[in-house]
Amino acid sequence: MKILYTNFHVSYGGGHTTYIAILAESLRAHHEIWVAVPPTSKLYLLCQAIPNINVVAMPFPSKPREWRDIFSTRKRLRTMFEKERFDIVHVNGSPDHRLVMYAIFGLHGKRPRVVYTKHNSLPVGKHFGSQLRVKYATDHVIAVSRHTSRLLDGTPYAKREVSVIPNGVDVEHFHPFNDEASQHARLRMVGPEHAGKFIVGSVAGTADYKGWIDMVTAIASLPVLVRETMHILIAGESPSSSQRQQVAQLGMSEHVTFAENLLDVRPCIAAFDIGFVLSYAEAISFACREMMAMGKPVIVANCGGLSENVSDGEDGWIVPQRDPDAISSLLREITGKPETLRAMGESARRKSEVHFEKTLFVQETEAVYRRLTMST
């Protein structure tokens, strides 16, 4: 098959980046893979470094004032569709989905089958634009969690077949470090002054909606003697000045380390005692699954599809959303129990090997493509 992936994110892109990169790299041996993304995106750089992937620098403008750029991208896509005759176009957000639809209108010859993935936990509108995209440019919908699938009920997308295919991670790449390597990672990530502390960490990013400030607030509320034994390590884009000010106002500047824009998050995860994802909106979370694959029990908020990753009390914990008091209470309960945490981390790893491994994710997605091409 000839498969085109599109994505509109202009910078890091979060889970979209990981999602497309895994599929593109995994399927390139047996299919002709193309990726069209903005040249400023991390996904563009990642895919350029993978052999046998055709990478096209393409923005996906969406604002009315960008109408000239919209027409330009639509024309480029139309030319690609007519020349390359893709079997599958896999879109990953409204801006690229919309432009693919524009390019398909009036297309001569073979029309590609279009797969749309619902990546987020935001409500789905019933507006005219959604109805158009479903009617003219959606042949199948993939939801990355059961929660996300339920959001599609009663919307125009429910008119198409919906497959729930949770994100998968490379459990061979994301593997537990041994004790010596973990200690080296701790020294590297937080320095000798914090390496001996109880490290609570996240690789889910620094956006406000990721809820990491709730963890900072929770630890700030602990008794001084307890707080001094703990440290927070967060990987992601550089926090804003207002975010740093929030941390400072809580008196936590010396208790938080920001590991900015890491190309490889594994040493960061290896430094954790436990992980956390406390998002206010989350479909499933690659970050949670990566941390669990590396043998870390994870605290998740009861938000979106996050709780679908964790069995509470077995391989992690589920806390109410936006509730620092519940988090601080949990931390008081679990700190100082290294054997319990180690056993929970081993359970997290076992679950990852069985349920989160990328092979199942790739195979189920490829099966969707095959069904669509066979039905043409």
DOKE-996891 format. One record per residue (C-alpha): residue in three letters; x, y, z; residue number from 1. Coordinates in steps of 0.1 Angstrom, whole numbers, plus 5000, padded with zeros to 4 digits. Example, Ala and Ser with C-alpha at 12.3 -4.5 7.8 and 13.67 -1.06 7.14 Angstrom:
DOKE-996891
@residuo:ALA c1:5123 c2:4955 c3:5078 num:1
@residuo:SER c1:5137 c2:4989 c3:5071 num:2
END
This chain:
DOKE-996891
@residuo:MET c1:5000 c2:5000 c3:5000 num:1
@residuo:LYS c1:5010 c2:5036 c3:4995 num:2
@residuo:ILE c1:5002 c2:5055 c3:5027 num:3
@residuo:LEU c1:5003 c2:5092 c3:5035 num:4
@residuo:TYR c1:5003 c2:5105 c3:5070 num:5
@residuo:THR c1:4994 c2:5142 c3:5077 num:6
@residuo:ASN c1:4998 c2:5163 c3:5108 num:7
@residuo:PHE c1:4993 c2:5200 c3:5114 num:8
@residuo:HIS c1:5014 c2:5206 c3:5145 num:9
@residuo:VAL c1:5042 c2:5231 c3:5138 num:10
@residuo:SER c1:5065 c2:5223 c3:5167 num:11
@residuo:TYR c1:5067 c2:5194 c3:5192 num:12
@residuo:GLY c1:5032 c2:5180 c3:5186 num:13
@residuo:GLY c1:5032 c2:5157 c3:5216 num:14
@residuo:GLY c1:5014 c2:5124 c3:5212 num:15
@residuo:HIS c1:5007 c2:5130 c3:5175 num:16
@residuo:THR c1:5044 c2:5130 c3:5168 num:17
@residuo:THR c1:5050 c2:5097 c3:5186 num:18
@residuo:TYR c1:5019 c2:5081 c3:5170 num:19
@residuo:ILE c1:5028 c2:5088 c3:5134 num:20
@residuo:ALA c1:5065 c2:5081 c3:5139 num:21
@residuo:ILE c1:5058 c2:5047 c3:5153 num:22
@residuo:LEU c1:5034 c2:5038 c3:5125 num:23
@residuo:ALA c1:5056 c2:5052 c3:5097 num:24
@residuo:GLU c1:5088 c2:5034 c3:5110 num:25
@residuo:SER c1:5070 c2:5001 c3:5116 num:26
@residuo:LEU c1:5052 c2:4999 c3:5083 num:27
@residuo:ARG c1:5079 c2:5013 c3:5060 num:28
@residuo:ALA c1:5094 c2:4978 c3:5053 num:29
@residuo:HIS c1:5062 c2:4966 c3:5036 num:30
@residuo:HIS c1:5045 c2:4997 c3:5024 num:31
@residuo:GLU c1:5054 c2:5030 c3:5007 num:32
@residuo:ILE c1:5052 c2:5056 c3:5034 num:33
@residuo:TRP c1:5048 c2:5094 c3:5030 num:34
@residuo:VAL c1:5046 c2:5120 c3:5057 num:35
@residuo:ALA c1:5034 c2:5156 c3:5051 num:36
@residuo:VAL c1:5040 c2:5179 c3:5080 num:37
@residuo:PRO c1:5052 c2:5215 c3:5087 num:38
@residuo:PRO c1:5090 c2:5218 c3:5083 num:39
@residuo:THR c1:5093 c2:5233 c3:5118 num:40
@residuo:SER c1:5078 c2:5202 c3:5135 num:41
@residuo:LYS c1:5097 c2:5176 c3:5155 num:42
@residuo:LEU c1:5079 c2:5150 c3:5134 num:43
@residuo:TYR c1:5095 c2:5164 c3:5102 num:44
@residuo:LEU c1:5130 c2:5160 c3:5117 num:45
@residuo:LEU c1:5123 c2:5125 c3:5131 num:46
@residuo:CYS c1:5109 c2:5112 c3:5098 num:47
@residuo:GLN c1:5138 c2:5127 c3:5078 num:48
@residuo:ALA c1:5161 c2:5105 c3:5099 num:49
@residuo:ILE c1:5142 c2:5073 c3:5092 num:50
@residuo:PRO c1:5153 c2:5055 c3:5059 num:51
@residuo:ASN c1:5127 c2:5048 c3:5032 num:52
@residuo:ILE c1:5102 c2:5074 c3:5043 num:53
@residuo:ASN c1:5092 c2:5102 c3:5019 num:54
@residuo:VAL c1:5089 c2:5134 c3:5039 num:55
@residuo:VAL c1:5071 c2:5164 c3:5025 num:56
@residuo:ALA c1:5074 c2:5199 c3:5041 num:57
@residuo:MET c1:5038 c2:5211 c3:5042 num:58
@residuo:PRO c1:5020 c2:5235 c3:5065 num:59
@residuo:PHE c1:4983 c2:5231 c3:5072 num:60
@residuo:PRO c1:4970 c2:5266 c3:5077 num:61
@residuo:SER c1:4935 c2:5269 c3:5091 num:62
@residuo:LYS c1:4927 c2:5305 c3:5099 num:63
@residuo:PRO c1:4905 c2:5325 c3:5075 num:64
@residuo:ARG c1:4932 c2:5352 c3:5071 num:65
@residuo:GLU c1:4955 c2:5325 c3:5058 num:66
@residuo:TRP c1:4933 c2:5318 c3:5028 num:67
@residuo:ARG c1:4961 c2:5322 c3:5003 num:68
@residuo:ASP c1:4982 c2:5296 c3:5021 num:69
@residuo:ILE c1:4951 c2:5273 c3:5024 num:70
@residuo:PHE c1:4946 c2:5274 c3:4986 num:71
@residuo:SER c1:4983 c2:5268 c3:4981 num:72
@residuo:THR c1:4984 c2:5237 c3:5004 num:73
@residuo:ARG c1:4951 c2:5224 c3:4988 num:74
@residuo:LYS c1:4967 c2:5227 c3:4954 num:75
@residuo:ARG c1:4999 c2:5209 c3:4965 num:76
@residuo:LEU c1:4978 c2:5181 c3:4981 num:77
@residuo:ARG c1:4956 c2:5177 c3:4950 num:78
@residuo:THR c1:4987 c2:5174 c3:4928 num:79
@residuo:MET c1:5002 c2:5148 c3:4951 num:80
@residuo:PHE c1:4969 c2:5128 c3:4951 num:81
@residuo:GLU c1:4967 c2:5128 c3:4913 num:82
@residuo:LYS c1:5004 c2:5119 c3:4909 num:83
@residuo:GLU c1:5010 c2:5094 c3:4937 num:84
@residuo:ARG c1:4976 c2:5078 c3:4939 num:85
@residuo:PHE c1:4977 c2:5070 c3:4976 num:86
@residuo:ASP c1:4958 c2:5040 c3:4989 num:87
@residuo:ILE c1:4954 c2:5055 c3:5024 num:88
@residuo:VAL c1:4956 c2:5091 c3:5037 num:89
@residuo:HIS c1:4957 c2:5090 c3:5075 num:90
@residuo:VAL c1:4948 c2:5124 c3:5090 num:91
@residuo:ASN c1:4953 c2:5134 c3:5126 num:92
@residuo:GLY c1:4936 c2:5167 c3:5133 num:93
@residuo:SER c1:4910 c2:5191 c3:5120 num:94
@residuo:PRO c1:4933 c2:5214 c3:5101 num:95
@residuo:ASP c1:4950 c2:5186 c3:5080 num:96
@residuo:HIS c1:4917 c2:5167 c3:5077 num:97
@residuo:ARG c1:4900 c2:5198 c3:5063 num:98
@residuo:LEU c1:4927 c2:5204 c3:5037 num:99
@residuo:VAL c1:4927 c2:5168 c3:5027 num:100
@residuo:MET c1:4889 c2:5171 c3:5021 num:101
@residuo:TYR c1:4894 c2:5203 c3:5000 num:102
@residuo:ALA c1:4920 c2:5184 c3:4979 num:103
@residuo:ILE c1:4897 c2:5155 c3:4974 num:104
@residuo:PHE c1:4868 c2:5176 c3:4961 num:105
@residuo:GLY c1:4866 c2:5170 c3:4923 num:106
@residuo:LEU c1:4896 c2:5147 c3:4923 num:107
@residuo:HIS c1:4900 c2:5129 c3:4890 num:108
@residuo:GLY c1:4908 c2:5092 c3:4891 num:109
@residuo:LYS c1:4914 c2:5072 c3:4922 num:110
@residuo:ARG c1:4904 c2:5087 c3:4955 num:111
@residuo:PRO c1:4924 c2:5077 c3:4986 num:112
@residuo:ARG c1:4906 c2:5061 c3:5015 num:113
@residuo:VAL c1:4908 c2:5085 c3:5045 num:114
@residuo:VAL c1:4914 c2:5074 c3:5081 num:115
@residuo:TYR c1:4909 c2:5099 c3:5109 num:116
@residuo:THR c1:4923 c2:5094 c3:5144 num:117
@residuo:LYS c1:4906 c2:5112 c3:5173 num:118
@residuo:HIS c1:4936 c2:5119 c3:5195 num:119
@residuo:ASN c1:4922 c2:5141 c3:5222 num:120
@residuo:SER c1:4895 c2:5141 c3:5249 num:121
@residuo:LEU c1:4878 c2:5173 c3:5237 num:122
@residuo:PRO c1:4841 c2:5172 c3:5229 num:123
@residuo:VAL c1:4833 c2:5166 c3:5192 num:124
@residuo:GLY c1:4811 c2:5192 c3:5176 num:125
@residuo:LYS c1:4780 c2:5184 c3:5154 num:126
@residuo:HIS c1:4787 c2:5215 c3:5133 num:127
@residuo:PHE c1:4785 c2:5217 c3:5095 num:128
@residuo:GLY c1:4823 c2:5214 c3:5091 num:129
@residuo:SER c1:4823 c2:5180 c3:5108 num:130
@residuo:GLN c1:4794 c2:5168 c3:5087 num:131
@residuo:LEU c1:4813 c2:5177 c3:5056 num:132
@residuo:ARG c1:4845 c2:5160 c3:5066 num:133
@residuo:VAL c1:4827 c2:5129 c3:5075 num:134
@residuo:LYS c1:4807 c2:5128 c3:5043 num:135
@residuo:TYR c1:4835 c2:5136 c3:5019 num:136
@residuo:ALA c1:4868 c2:5127 c3:5036 num:137
@residuo:THR c1:4863 c2:5100 c3:5063 num:138
@residuo:ASP c1:4861 c2:5063 c3:5056 num:139
@residuo:HIS c1:4871 c2:5051 c3:5090 num:140
@residuo:VAL c1:4877 c2:5065 c3:5125 num:141
@residuo:ILE c1:4903 c2:5054 c3:5150 num:142
@residuo:ALA c1:4898 c2:5063 c3:5187 num:143
@residuo:VAL c1:4928 c2:5059 c3:5209 num:144
@residuo:SER c1:4908 c2:5050 c3:5240 num:145
@residuo:ARG c1:4874 c2:5038 c3:5251 num:146
@residuo:HIS c1:4867 c2:5073 c3:5265 num:147
@residuo:THR c1:4876 c2:5089 c3:5232 num:148
@residuo:SER c1:4853 c2:5065 c3:5214 num:149
@residuo:ARG c1:4824 c2:5075 c3:5236 num:150
@residuo:LEU c1:4829 c2:5111 c3:5227 num:151
@residuo:LEU c1:4821 c2:5102 c3:5191 num:152
@residuo:ASP c1:4786 c2:5089 c3:5200 num:153
@residuo:GLY c1:4759 c2:5110 c3:5186 num:154
@residuo:THR c1:4783 c2:5130 c3:5164 num:155
@residuo:PRO c1:4787 c2:5129 c3:5126 num:156
@residuo:TYR c1:4817 c2:5106 c3:5130 num:157
@residuo:ALA c1:4795 c2:5079 c3:5145 num:158
@residuo:LYS c1:4782 c2:5074 c3:5110 num:159
@residuo:ARG c1:4815 c2:5057 c3:5101 num:160
@residuo:GLU c1:4830 c2:5025 c3:5116 num:161
@residuo:VAL c1:4850 c2:5034 c3:5147 num:162
@residuo:SER c1:4879 c2:5012 c3:5159 num:163
@residuo:VAL c1:4893 c2:5016 c3:5194 num:164
@residuo:ILE c1:4931 c2:5011 c3:5190 num:165
@residuo:PRO c1:4950 c2:5023 c3:5220 num:166
@residuo:ASN c1:4985 c2:5038 c3:5215 num:167
@residuo:GLY c1:5014 c2:5013 c3:5217 num:168
@residuo:VAL c1:5049 c2:5019 c3:5228 num:169
@residuo:ASP c1:5082 c2:5002 c3:5220 num:170
@residuo:VAL c1:5087 c2:4982 c3:5252 num:171
@residuo:GLU c1:5122 c2:4970 c3:5240 num:172
@residuo:HIS c1:5132 c2:5007 c3:5237 num:173
@residuo:PHE c1:5114 c2:5018 c3:5269 num:174
@residuo:HIS c1:5128 c2:4991 c3:5293 num:175
@residuo:PRO c1:5137 c2:4993 c3:5330 num:176
@residuo:PHE c1:5172 c2:5004 c3:5338 num:177
@residuo:ASN c1:5192 c2:4984 c3:5363 num:178
@residuo:ASP c1:5201 c2:5000 c3:5397 num:179
@residuo:GLU c1:5235 c2:5013 c3:5386 num:180
@residuo:ALA c1:5222 c2:5029 c3:5354 num:181
@residuo:SER c1:5192 c2:5044 c3:5373 num:182
@residuo:GLN c1:5215 c2:5060 c3:5399 num:183
@residuo:HIS c1:5237 c2:5074 c3:5371 num:184
@residuo:ALA c1:5205 c2:5088 c3:5355 num:185
@residuo:ARG c1:5195 c2:5104 c3:5388 num:186
@residuo:LEU c1:5229 c2:5121 c3:5391 num:187
@residuo:ARG c1:5227 c2:5133 c3:5355 num:188
@residuo:MET c1:5192 c2:5146 c3:5357 num:189
@residuo:VAL c1:5189 c2:5163 c3:5391 num:190
@residuo:GLY c1:5225 c2:5164 c3:5404 num:191
@residuo:PRO c1:5241 c2:5150 c3:5435 num:192
@residuo:GLU c1:5222 c2:5174 c3:5458 num:193
@residuo:HIS c1:5188 c2:5157 c3:5449 num:194
@residuo:ALA c1:5198 c2:5123 c3:5436 num:195
@residuo:GLY c1:5192 c2:5107 c3:5470 num:196
@residuo:LYS c1:5157 c2:5121 c3:5474 num:197
@residuo:PHE c1:5123 c2:5106 c3:5465 num:198
@residuo:ILE c1:5119 c2:5117 c3:5429 num:199
@residuo:VAL c1:5084 c2:5122 c3:5414 num:200
@residuo:GLY c1:5085 c2:5128 c3:5377 num:201
@residuo:SER c1:5066 c2:5132 c3:5344 num:202
@residuo:VAL c1:5075 c2:5132 c3:5307 num:203
@residuo:ALA c1:5040 c2:5144 c3:5298 num:204
@residuo:GLY c1:5052 c2:5180 c3:5291 num:205
@residuo:THR c1:5048 c2:5214 c3:5307 num:206
@residuo:ALA c1:5016 c2:5227 c3:5291 num:207
@residuo:ASP c1:4992 c2:5241 c3:5317 num:208
@residuo:TYR c1:4966 c2:5215 c3:5309 num:209
@residuo:LYS c1:4990 c2:5187 c3:5319 num:210
@residuo:GLY c1:4983 c2:5196 c3:5355 num:211
@residuo:TRP c1:5018 c2:5193 c3:5367 num:212
@residuo:ILE c1:5014 c2:5223 c3:5389 num:213
@residuo:ASP c1:4990 c2:5202 c3:5410 num:214
@residuo:MET c1:5019 c2:5179 c3:5419 num:215
@residuo:VAL c1:5040 c2:5210 c3:5428 num:216
@residuo:THR c1:5011 c2:5223 c3:5450 num:217
@residuo:ALA c1:5007 c2:5189 c3:5466 num:218
@residuo:ILE c1:5043 c2:5186 c3:5476 num:219
@residuo:ALA c1:5044 c2:5222 c3:5488 num:220
@residuo:SER c1:5017 c2:5214 c3:5513 num:221
@residuo:LEU c1:5036 c2:5186 c3:5529 num:222
@residuo:PRO c1:5053 c2:5191 c3:5563 num:223
@residuo:VAL c1:5088 c2:5207 c3:5558 num:224
@residuo:LEU c1:5107 c2:5176 c3:5569 num:225
@residuo:VAL c1:5088 c2:5154 c3:5544 num:226
@residuo:ARG c1:5090 c2:5180 c3:5516 num:227
@residuo:GLU c1:5128 c2:5182 c3:5519 num:228
@residuo:THR c1:5131 c2:5145 c3:5511 num:229
@residuo:MET c1:5113 c2:5149 c3:5478 num:230
@residuo:HIS c1:5121 c2:5163 c3:5443 num:231
@residuo:ILE c1:5101 c2:5168 c3:5411 num:232
@residuo:LEU c1:5115 c2:5162 c3:5377 num:233
@residuo:ILE c1:5095 c2:5173 c3:5346 num:234
@residuo:ALA c1:5105 c2:5168 c3:5310 num:235
@residuo:GLY c1:5091 c2:5190 c3:5282 num:236
@residuo:GLU c1:5093 c2:5224 c3:5266 num:237
@residuo:SER c1:5108 c2:5252 c3:5286 num:238
@residuo:PRO c1:5082 c2:5265 c3:5311 num:239
@residuo:SER c1:5070 c2:5300 c3:5307 num:240
@residuo:SER c1:5079 c2:5328 c3:5330 num:241
@residuo:SER c1:5044 c2:5327 c3:5345 num:242
@residuo:GLN c1:5047 c2:5290 c3:5352 num:243
@residuo:ARG c1:5081 c2:5295 c3:5369 num:244
@residuo:GLN c1:5065 c2:5323 c3:5389 num:245
@residuo:GLN c1:5038 c2:5299 c3:5401 num:246
@residuo:VAL c1:5064 c2:5275 c3:5413 num:247
@residuo:ALA c1:5083 c2:5303 c3:5430 num:248
@residuo:GLN c1:5052 c2:5316 c3:5448 num:249
@residuo:LEU c1:5047 c2:5281 c3:5462 num:250
@residuo:GLY c1:5083 c2:5282 c3:5475 num:251
@residuo:MET c1:5092 c2:5252 c3:5453 num:252
@residuo:SER c1:5118 c2:5265 c3:5429 num:253
@residuo:GLU c1:5145 c2:5245 c3:5445 num:254
@residuo:HIS c1:5123 c2:5214 c3:5446 num:255
@residuo:VAL c1:5116 c2:5212 c3:5408 num:256
@residuo:THR c1:5140 c2:5204 c3:5379 num:257
@residuo:PHE c1:5128 c2:5210 c3:5343 num:258
@residuo:ALA c1:5145 c2:5188 c3:5318 num:259
@residuo:GLU c1:5139 c2:5207 c3:5286 num:260
@residuo:ASN c1:5133 c2:5193 c3:5251 num:261
@residuo:LEU c1:5150 c2:5159 c3:5256 num:262
@residuo:LEU c1:5154 c2:5139 c3:5224 num:263
@residuo:ASP c1:5156 c2:5108 c3:5246 num:264
@residuo:VAL c1:5134 c2:5108 c3:5277 num:265
@residuo:ARG c1:5145 c2:5074 c3:5290 num:266
@residuo:PRO c1:5173 c2:5087 c3:5314 num:267
@residuo:CYS c1:5147 c2:5111 c3:5328 num:268
@residuo:ILE c1:5122 c2:5083 c3:5334 num:269
@residuo:ALA c1:5149 c2:5061 c3:5349 num:270
@residuo:ALA c1:5156 c2:5088 c3:5375 num:271
@residuo:PHE c1:5120 c2:5086 c3:5388 num:272
@residuo:ASP c1:5108 c2:5067 c3:5418 num:273
@residuo:ILE c1:5072 c2:5071 c3:5406 num:274
@residuo:GLY c1:5057 c2:5089 c3:5376 num:275
@residuo:PHE c1:5026 c2:5111 c3:5372 num:276
@residuo:VAL c1:5002 c2:5124 c3:5346 num:277
@residuo:LEU c1:4976 c2:5148 c3:5361 num:278
@residuo:SER c1:4962 c2:5162 c3:5329 num:279
@residuo:TYR c1:4929 c2:5181 c3:5327 num:280
@residuo:ALA c1:4923 c2:5167 c3:5292 num:281
@residuo:GLU c1:4939 c2:5135 c3:5280 num:282
@residuo:ALA c1:4929 c2:5108 c3:5256 num:283
@residuo:ILE c1:4953 c2:5080 c3:5267 num:284
@residuo:SER c1:4989 c2:5093 c3:5272 num:285
@residuo:PHE c1:5020 c2:5079 c3:5255 num:286
@residuo:ALA c1:5039 c2:5094 c3:5284 num:287
@residuo:CYS c1:5021 c2:5073 c3:5310 num:288
@residuo:ARG c1:5026 c2:5041 c3:5290 num:289
@residuo:GLU c1:5063 c2:5049 c3:5284 num:290
@residuo:MET c1:5068 c2:5054 c3:5322 num:291
@residuo:MET c1:5050 c2:5021 c3:5330 num:292
@residuo:ALA c1:5070 c2:5003 c3:5303 num:293
@residuo:MET c1:5102 c2:5014 c3:5322 num:294
@residuo:GLY c1:5089 c2:4999 c3:5354 num:295
@residuo:LYS c1:5075 c2:5030 c3:5371 num:296
@residuo:PRO c1:5041 c2:5030 c3:5389 num:297
@residuo:VAL c1:5023 c2:5061 c3:5378 num:298
@residuo:ILE c1:4998 c2:5085 c3:5395 num:299
@residuo:VAL c1:4971 c2:5095 c3:5370 num:300
@residuo:ALA c1:4942 c2:5119 c3:5373 num:301
@residuo:ASN c1:4907 c2:5105 c3:5368 num:302
@residuo:CYS c1:4905 c2:5123 c3:5335 num:303
@residuo:GLY c1:4897 c2:5112 c3:5299 num:304
@residuo:GLY c1:4913 c2:5079 c3:5291 num:305
@residuo:LEU c1:4941 c2:5081 c3:5317 num:306
@residuo:SER c1:4925 c2:5056 c3:5341 num:307
@residuo:GLU c1:4924 c2:5030 c3:5313 num:308
@residuo:ASN c1:4962 c2:5027 c3:5317 num:309
@residuo:VAL c1:4963 c2:5020 c3:5355 num:310
@residuo:SER c1:4949 c2:4994 c3:5378 num:311
@residuo:ASP c1:4946 c2:5014 c3:5410 num:312
@residuo:GLY c1:4969 c2:5001 c3:5438 num:313
@residuo:GLU c1:4985 c2:4975 c3:5415 num:314
@residuo:ASP c1:5006 c2:4993 c3:5390 num:315
@residuo:GLY c1:4997 c2:5029 c3:5398 num:316
@residuo:TRP c1:4971 c2:5051 c3:5414 num:317
@residuo:ILE c1:4941 c2:5071 c3:5403 num:318
@residuo:VAL c1:4934 c2:5104 c3:5420 num:319
@residuo:PRO c1:4906 c2:5129 c3:5415 num:320
@residuo:GLN c1:4912 c2:5156 c3:5389 num:321
@residuo:ARG c1:4926 c2:5189 c3:5401 num:322
@residuo:ASP c1:4929 c2:5177 c3:5437 num:323
@residuo:PRO c1:4964 c2:5185 c3:5452 num:324
@residuo:ASP c1:4951 c2:5174 c3:5487 num:325
@residuo:ALA c1:4944 c2:5139 c3:5474 num:326
@residuo:ILE c1:4979 c2:5138 c3:5458 num:327
@residuo:SER c1:4996 c2:5149 c3:5490 num:328
@residuo:SER c1:4977 c2:5124 c3:5511 num:329
@residuo:LEU c1:4987 c2:5096 c3:5486 num:330
@residuo:LEU c1:5024 c2:5107 c3:5487 num:331
@residuo:ARG c1:5024 c2:5105 c3:5525 num:332
@residuo:GLU c1:5011 c2:5070 c3:5522 num:333
@residuo:ILE c1:5035 c2:5056 c3:5496 num:334
@residuo:THR c1:5068 c2:5072 c3:5504 num:335
@residuo:GLY c1:5091 c2:5051 c3:5524 num:336
@residuo:LYS c1:5078 c2:5019 c3:5509 num:337
@residuo:PRO c1:5105 c2:5010 c3:5484 num:338
@residuo:GLU c1:5096 c2:4973 c3:5482 num:339
@residuo:THR c1:5060 c2:4980 c3:5475 num:340
@residuo:LEU c1:5069 c2:5005 c3:5449 num:341
@residuo:ARG c1:5093 c2:4981 c3:5433 num:342
@residuo:ALA c1:5066 c2:4954 c3:5431 num:343
@residuo:MET c1:5042 c2:4979 c3:5416 num:344
@residuo:GLY c1:5068 c2:4989 c3:5390 num:345
@residuo:GLU c1:5073 c2:4953 c3:5381 num:346
@residuo:SER c1:5035 c2:4950 c3:5376 num:347
@residuo:ALA c1:5035 c2:4981 c3:5354 num:348
@residuo:ARG c1:5062 c2:4966 c3:5333 num:349
@residuo:ARG c1:5043 c2:4933 c3:5329 num:350
@residuo:LYS c1:5012 c2:4951 c3:5319 num:351
@residuo:SER c1:5031 c2:4971 c3:5293 num:352
@residuo:GLU c1:5046 c2:4939 c3:5277 num:353
@residuo:VAL c1:5011 c2:4924 c3:5274 num:354
@residuo:HIS c1:4989 c2:4953 c3:5266 num:355
@residuo:PHE c1:5009 c2:4983 c3:5255 num:356
@residuo:GLU c1:5034 c2:4968 c3:5231 num:357
@residuo:LYS c1:5035 c2:4986 c3:5198 num:358
@residuo:THR c1:5032 c2:4955 c3:5176 num:359
@residuo:LEU c1:4995 c2:4951 c3:5185 num:360
@residuo:PHE c1:4989 c2:4989 c3:5179 num:361
@residuo:VAL c1:5006 c2:4987 c3:5145 num:362
@residuo:GLN c1:4989 c2:4955 c3:5134 num:363
@residuo:GLU c1:4954 c2:4967 c3:5143 num:364
@residuo:THR c1:4960 c2:5000 c3:5124 num:365
@residuo:GLU c1:4974 c2:4982 c3:5094 num:366
@residuo:ALA c1:4943 c2:4959 c3:5094 num:367
@residuo:VAL c1:4921 c2:4989 c3:5091 num:368
@residuo:TYR c1:4940 c2:5000 c3:5061 num:369
@residuo:ARG c1:4937 c2:4966 c3:5045 num:370
@residuo:ARG c1:4900 c2:4964 c3:5050 num:371
@residuo:LEU c1:4895 c2:4998 c3:5035 num:372
@residuo:THR c1:4916 c2:4990 c3:5004 num:373
@residuo:MET c1:4899 c2:4957 c3:4999 num:374
@residuo:SER c1:4865 c2:4973 c3:5000 num:375
@residuo:THR c1:4873 c2:4997 c3:4971 num:376
END
